């Protein structure tokens, strides 16, 4: 991925497999704009989904990197952001590995708190509580309000 990110769009198009496909779109300004908009929309949606998934268990950062990789096929700034994000993500993981158990537990607790608060804000606790007949007011989402 390292050298690929540094390539400009024009350099990437000059590779044999890209020259044929992408050249057809480049010749027609309307197709070129439509293609770039499509890549921007798809890459942007994947990126936003990844950002939303970061604090939750699962592939949040992988999806963020995938969204940036999609965007970087057409936008040079996305390649620079991808490289930057990967470098800082790797630095964060290395820093966290060097920490003692207390710091790791605090990071885990903070992540758990973010997940719990967003689940409460979205009404997940009230929904699950309703399945068990628990109609406690504090389970209700302050955003979505009362169920009844």
C-alpha positions as CSV (number, residue, x, y, z in Angstrom):
1,X,0.0,0.0,0.0
2,X,2.9,2.4,0.7
3,X,3.9,3.2,-2.9
4,X,0.4,3.0,-4.2
5,X,-0.7,5.8,-1.9
6,X,2.0,8.1,-3.2
7,X,1.0,7.7,-6.8
8,X,-1.0,10.5,-8.4
9,X,-4.2,9.7,-10.3
10,X,-2.4,10.2,-13.6
11,X,0.4,7.9,-12.6
12,X,-2.1,5.2,-11.4
13,X,-4.0,5.5,-14.7
14,X,-0.7,4.8,-16.6
15,X,-0.5,1.3,-15.2
16,X,-1.6,-1.3,-17.7
17,X,-4.7,-2.5,-16.0
18,X,-6.0,1.0,-15.3
19,X,-5.1,2.6,-18.6
20,X,-7.9,0.8,-20.5
21,X,-10.8,1.0,-18.0
22,X,-10.2,4.5,-16.7
23,X,-9.2,6.1,-20.0
24,X,-12.7,5.5,-21.4
25,X,-14.2,7.6,-18.6
26,X,-11.5,10.3,-18.8
27,X,-12.2,11.0,-22.4
28,X,-15.8,12.0,-21.7
29,X,-16.1,14.8,-19.2
30,X,-19.7,13.8,-18.2
31,X,-18.7,10.2,-17.6
32,X,-15.6,11.3,-15.8
33,X,-17.6,13.6,-13.5
34,X,-20.2,10.9,-12.9
35,X,-17.5,8.3,-12.1
36,X,-15.8,10.6,-9.7
37,X,-19.1,11.5,-8.0
38,X,-19.9,7.8,-7.7
39,X,-16.5,7.0,-6.2
40,X,-16.9,10.0,-3.8
41,X,-20.4,8.9,-2.7
42,X,-19.5,5.2,-2.2
43,X,-16.2,6.0,-0.5
44,X,-17.8,8.6,1.6
45,X,-20.6,6.3,2.8
46,X,-18.1,3.6,3.6
47,X,-15.9,6.1,5.5
48,X,-18.8,7.5,7.5
49,X,-20.0,3.9,8.4
50,X,-16.5,3.1,9.6
51,X,-16.2,6.2,11.7
52,X,-19.6,5.3,13.3
53,X,-18.3,1.8,14.0
54,X,-15.0,2.8,15.6
55,X,-16.0,2.6,19.2
56,X,-17.9,-0.6,18.8
57,X,-16.6,-4.1,18.7
58,X,-15.9,-5.1,15.1
59,X,-14.1,-3.8,12.1
60,X,-14.5,0.0,12.5
61,X,-10.9,1.0,11.6
62,X,-10.8,-1.5,8.8
63,X,-13.9,0.0,7.3
64,X,-12.5,3.5,7.7
65,X,-9.3,2.5,5.9
66,X,-11.4,0.8,3.2
67,X,-13.4,4.0,2.7
68,X,-10.3,6.0,2.4
69,X,-8.8,3.5,0.0
70,X,-11.9,3.8,-2.2
71,X,-11.7,7.6,-2.2
72,X,-8.0,7.5,-2.9
73,X,-8.6,5.9,-6.2
74,X,-9.9,9.2,-7.5
75,X,-8.8,11.8,-4.9
76,X,-5.2,12.5,-4.0
77,X,-6.1,14.1,-0.7
78,X,-7.7,10.8,0.4
79,X,-4.4,8.9,-0.2
80,X,-2.6,11.4,2.0
81,X,-5.3,11.1,4.7
82,X,-5.1,7.3,4.5
83,X,-1.4,7.3,5.0
84,X,-1.7,9.8,7.9
85,X,-4.5,7.8,9.6
86,X,-2.7,4.5,9.2
87,X,0.5,6.0,10.7
88,X,-1.3,7.4,13.7
89,X,-3.4,4.3,14.2
90,X,-0.3,2.1,14.2
91,X,1.3,4.6,16.7
92,X,-1.7,4.4,19.0
93,X,-1.7,0.6,18.9
94,X,2.0,0.5,19.7
95,X,1.6,3.1,22.5
96,X,-1.3,1.1,24.0
97,X,0.7,-2.1,23.9
98,X,3.4,-0.5,26.0
99,X,1.0,0.7,28.7
100,X,0.3,-1.1,32.0
101,X,-2.9,-3.0,32.7
102,X,-4.5,0.0,34.5
103,X,-4.2,2.3,31.4
104,X,-5.5,-0.5,29.2
105,X,-8.4,-1.0,31.5
106,X,-9.2,2.7,31.5
107,X,-9.2,2.8,27.7
108,X,-11.4,-0.2,27.7
109,X,-13.8,1.4,30.2
110,X,-13.9,4.6,28.2
111,X,-14.8,2.7,25.1
112,X,-17.4,0.8,27.0
113,X,-18.9,4.0,28.3
114,X,-19.1,5.5,24.7
115,X,-20.9,2.3,23.6
116,X,-23.3,2.3,26.6
117,X,-24.2,6.0,26.2
118,X,-24.9,5.7,22.5
119,X,-27.0,2.7,23.1
120,X,-29.0,4.6,25.7
121,X,-29.3,7.6,23.4
122,X,-30.6,5.5,20.6
123,X,-33.1,3.7,22.8
124,X,-31.6,0.3,22.8
125,X,-32.0,-0.1,26.6
126,X,-35.7,0.8,26.5
127,X,-36.2,-1.6,23.7
128,X,-34.5,-4.5,25.4
129,X,-36.1,-3.6,28.8
130,X,-39.5,-3.7,27.1
131,X,-38.9,-7.3,26.1
132,X,-38.6,-8.2,29.7
133,X,-41.4,-6.0,31.0
134,X,-39.1,-3.4,32.5
135,X,-40.7,0.0,32.0
136,X,-38.2,2.1,33.9
137,X,-38.2,5.8,33.0
138,X,-34.4,6.0,33.1
139,X,-34.1,3.5,30.3
140,X,-35.9,5.8,27.9
141,X,-33.9,7.6,25.3
142,X,-33.7,11.4,25.8
143,X,-33.6,11.8,22.0
144,X,-36.5,9.5,21.0
145,X,-38.6,10.1,24.1
146,X,-41.3,7.9,25.5
147,X,-42.7,4.9,23.8
148,X,-46.2,5.6,24.7
